């Protein structure tokens, strides 16, 4: 089971990174050429980040959660 989980996590990281490059390149291409980006739903821009997150180890996933909590926590 450990080999299968490791292979799946590596695949998620690769798919997420490739998706990040392809989707954001297309988005910025449309934006800089003056074409409408209204047809691109917001969740398409987030989907590669979800793949990358689930491709990380459990320790790094917890680190990402702590980073977000500290980033958005109000400071007195």
WOTA-V730502 format. One record per pair of residues at least 12 apart in sequence whose ideal C-beta (glycine too) atoms are under 10 Angstrom apart, sorted by the first residue. I is the first residue (numbers start at 1). J is the second residue. D is the distance in Angstrom with one decimal. If there is no record, write none. Layout:
<<I;J;D> <I;J;D>>
This chain:
<<6;57;9.6> <8;54;8.8> <8;55;8.3> <9;54;7.5> <9;55;4.9> <9;56;7.4> <9;57;7.4> <9;58;9.8> <10;55;7.0> <11;51;9.0> <11;55;7.6> <12;50;9.0> <12;51;5.0> <12;52;7.3> <12;53;8.5> <12;54;5.2> <12;55;3.4> <12;56;8.6> <13;51;7.5> <13;52;6.2> <13;53;9.7> <13;54;8.9> <13;55;3.5> <13;56;7.5> <14;51;8.8> <14;52;9.7> <14;55;7.8> <15;47;9.8> <15;48;7.9> <15;51;5.2> <15;52;8.8> <15;55;7.9> <16;47;8.4> <16;48;4.8> <16;49;7.1> <16;50;7.5> <16;51;3.2> <16;52;3.6> <16;53;7.9> <16;54;8.1> <16;55;5.8> <16;56;9.6> <17;48;7.4> <17;51;8.3> <17;52;6.8> <17;55;8.7> <18;48;8.1> <18;51;9.3> <19;44;9.4> <19;47;6.7> <19;48;3.8> <19;49;9.1> <19;50;9.6> <19;51;6.3> <19;52;8.7> <20;45;9.5> <20;47;9.3> <20;48;4.0> <20;49;7.4> <20;51;8.5> <20;52;7.1> <21;48;8.4> <22;48;8.4> <23;40;8.4> <23;44;6.3> <23;45;6.5> <23;46;9.7> <23;47;7.5> <23;48;6.0> <24;45;7.4> <24;48;7.9> <26;40;8.2> <26;44;9.6> <27;40;6.2> <27;44;8.4> <27;45;6.6> <49;64;9.8> <52;64;9.4> <53;65;9.4>>
